[in-house]
Amino acid sequence: MIATDSSTLKLFINASGAFFGAFFAFMFGLITYYWTKWVERQNKDYNTIVKLEGVLNEHLNIFSRNEYLIHGSIDTLNKGAMTYNILRKYRLVEDIELSFLDLDLINKYFEYRDSANSLNNDFEVANKASDILREVFLSGKADDSAIKFNAQILVTNLIALNKMAAVTDDETKSLLCLIRIKIREDKPGLVGVRRLFWHPYKPDEQELKKEMAKLEKEIVETKEASAKIILRSLKK
């Protein structure tokens, strides 16, 4: 009887050891899986923020270019000539917001995307209006008074469009400042506690104002450098 009980106990211990061994192996695998997914998600969020920084810098350049072209088109139309300038639309990365972990950033980007899309539509309308006016002018199918009347309508629309573009440009700068701060502060650690307790960084108003001043200074310096390059090129 004692031998039988001993064999049963030994069998139970062996079975329990096998069960708990398999259980802990399963739990370790599950934890490793979710940890890996969490790390991948953090990296995707950070890499997407870096990508958005590049897109926003591109938008700043597009605004400067379009502003220059709009002023040139207005001057040309006021002189009774036609413009061949084409306003460039803002490039938007489709569904980029799906990669963000910060809900506040998602909402802010939604608002910015809507503004950029609206502006892109206005750019397209202005380009088409300019094309139609130029074609009618070159065809000689309309008299001078009709051409001048429609040219002034286009000038008025371009002035309003330039003001709307300036508002969107302010939104670009505001979002870019937030992104630049998050790139510095939101970078996940390689391993350990920083990874485990990572959360999106929330800059305060003072930080945003400081970053805006820095950005504005960089923009001015870039414009001055570009102007010098253009002047040197014209002197050759």
C-alpha positions in Angstrom: 0.0 0.0 0.0 2.8 2.4 0.9 4.7 1.5 -2.3 1.5 2.2 -4.3 1.0 5.6 -2.6 4.6 6.5 -3.2 4.3 5.7 -6.9 1.1 7.7 -7.2 2.7 10.7 -5.5 5.7 10.4 -7.8 3.5 10.2 -10.8 1.5 13.3 -9.6 4.6 15.3 -9.0 6.0 14.4 -12.5 2.7 15.3 -14.1 2.5 18.5 -12.2 6.0 19.4 -13.1 5.3 18.8 -16.8 2.1 20.9 -16.6 3.6 23.8 -14.9 6.6 23.7 -17.1 4.4 23.8 -20.2 2.2 26.5 -18.6 5.1 28.8 -17.8 6.6 28.3 -21.2 3.2 29.3 -22.7 3.0 32.4 -20.5 6.6 33.4 -21.4 5.8 33.0 -25.1 2.6 35.0 -24.7 4.4 37.8 -22.8 7.2 37.8 -25.3 4.7 38.1 -28.2 2.9 41.0 -26.7 6.1 42.7 -25.7 7.4 42.4 -29.2 4.2 43.8 -30.6 4.3 46.7 -28.2 7.9 47.5 -29.2 7.0 47.4 -32.9 4.0 49.7 -32.3 6.2 52.2 -30.5 8.8 52.1 -33.3 6.1 52.5 -35.9 4.7 55.5 -34.1 8.1 57.2 -33.8 9.1 56.5 -37.4 5.8 57.9 -38.6 6.3 61.1 -36.6 9.7 61.5 -38.3 8.0 60.9 -41.7 5.4 63.6 -40.9 8.2 66.1 -40.0 9.6 65.7 -43.5 6.1 66.2 -45.1 5.5 69.4 -43.0 8.8 70.8 -44.0 7.9 70.2 -47.6 4.6 72.1 -47.0 6.5 75.1 -45.7 8.5 75.1 -49.0 5.4 74.7 -51.1 3.7 77.7 -49.3 6.8 79.9 -50.0 6.8 78.9 -53.6 3.0 79.3 -54.1 3.1 82.7 -52.3 5.8 83.9 -54.8 3.8 82.6 -57.8 0.6 84.1 -56.6 2.2 87.6 -56.3 3.7 87.1 -59.7 0.4 86.1 -61.2 -1.4 89.1 -59.7 1.2 91.5 -61.1 1.0 89.8 -64.5 -2.8 89.9 -64.7 -2.9 93.5 -63.5 -0.7 94.4 -66.5 -3.2 92.9 -68.9 -1.1 89.8 -69.6 -1.8 86.1 -68.9 0.0 83.9 -66.3 1.4 80.5 -66.8 2.1 79.9 -63.1 0.9 76.6 -61.7 0.2 76.4 -57.9 1.4 73.2 -56.3 -0.8 71.2 -54.0 0.3 69.9 -50.6 1.2 66.3 -50.5 -0.6 64.3 -47.8 0.4 60.7 -46.8 -2.7 58.6 -46.9 -3.8 57.1 -43.5 -0.6 58.3 -41.8 -2.7 59.0 -38.6 -3.4 55.3 -38.2 0.2 54.8 -37.0 0.1 57.4 -34.2 -0.3 56.4 -30.5 -1.1 59.9 -29.3 -4.8 60.7 -29.5 -4.2 64.4 -29.2 -1.8 64.3 -32.2 -4.4 62.3 -34.2 -7.0 64.9 -33.6 -4.7 67.8 -34.4 -3.5 66.1 -37.6 -7.2 65.5 -38.6 -7.8 69.3 -38.4 -4.7 70.1 -40.3 -5.4 67.5 -43.0 -8.9 69.0 -43.6 -7.3 72.5 -44.0 -4.7 71.2 -46.4 -7.3 69.3 -48.5 -9.5 72.4 -48.7 -6.5 74.5 -49.8 -5.5 71.9 -52.4 -9.0 72.1 -53.9 -8.7 75.9 -54.0 -5.3 75.6 -55.7 -6.8 73.3 -58.3 -9.7 75.7 -59.0 -7.3 78.7 -59.3 -5.1 76.7 -61.8 -8.1 75.8 -63.9 -9.5 79.3 -63.9 -6.1 80.6 -65.0 -5.9 78.0 -67.8 -9.4 78.8 -69.1 -8.8 82.6 -69.1 -5.5 82.2 -70.9 -7.0 79.9 -73.6 -9.9 82.4 -74.2 -7.4 85.3 -74.3 -5.2 83.5 -76.8 -8.1 82.3 -79.0 -9.4 85.9 -79.4 -13.0 84.7 -78.8 -13.7 87.3 -76.1 -13.3 91.1 -76.2 -10.8 93.0 -74.1 -13.4 94.2 -71.6 -14.6 90.6 -70.8 -11.0 89.5 -70.4 -10.1 92.3 -68.1 -13.3 91.7 -66.0 -12.6 88.0 -65.6 -8.9 88.8 -64.9 -9.8 91.0 -62.0 -12.1 88.3 -60.6 -9.1 85.9 -60.8 -6.9 88.5 -59.1 -9.5 88.9 -56.2 -9.6 85.2 -55.8 -5.8 84.8 -55.8 -5.6 87.5 -53.1 -8.1 85.6 -50.9 -6.4 82.3 -51.7 -3.0 83.7 -50.5 -4.6 84.8 -47.2 -6.1 81.3 -46.7 -2.7 79.7 -47.6 -1.1 81.9 -44.9 -3.6 80.6 -42.3 -2.8 77.0 -43.3 0.9 77.8 -43.1 0.5 78.9 -39.5 -1.2 75.5 -38.9 1.7 73.8 -40.5 4.2 75.6 -38.3 2.2 74.8 -35.2 1.9 71.1 -36.0 5.6 71.0 -37.0 6.7 72.5 -33.6 4.7 69.8 -31.8 6.3 67.1 -34.0 9.8 68.4 -33.5 9.4 68.3 -29.7 7.9 64.8 -29.8 10.8 63.5 -32.0 13.1 64.6 -29.2 11.0 63.5 -26.3 9.0 60.5 -27.6 11.9 58.3 -28.7 11.4 55.0 -27.0 14.2 53.4 -25.0 15.9 50.4 -26.4 14.9 48.0 -23.5 13.6 47.9 -20.0 11.4 50.2 -17.9 11.3 53.1 -20.4 9.8 50.8 -23.0 7.3 49.3 -20.5 6.0 52.6 -19.2 6.3 54.6 -22.4 3.6 57.2 -23.0 3.2 60.1 -25.5 5.0 63.3 -24.4 2.7 66.3 -23.9 4.6 69.6 -24.3 3.3 72.7 -22.5 2.6 76.1 -24.1 5.9 77.5 -23.1 7.8 74.7 -24.8 5.6 75.2 -28.0 6.3 78.9 -28.0 10.0 78.4 -27.6 10.0 75.9 -30.5 8.0 78.3 -32.6 10.5 81.0 -32.1 13.3 78.6 -33.1 11.4 77.5 -36.2 10.7 81.1 -37.3 14.3 82.0 -37.0 15.3 79.0 -39.1 12.8 80.0 -41.8 14.1 83.5 -41.9 17.7 82.2 -42.2 16.7 79.8 -44.9 15.0 82.5 -46.9 18.0 84.8 -46.6 20.4 82.0 -47.7 18.2 81.2 -50.7 18.0 84.9 -51.7 21.8 85.1 -51.6 22.1 82.0 -53.8 19.6 83.5 -56.3 21.5 86.8 -56.4 24.8 85.0 -57.0 23.2 83.1 -59.8 21.9 86.2 -61.5 25.3 87.9 -61.4 26.9 85.1 -63.3 
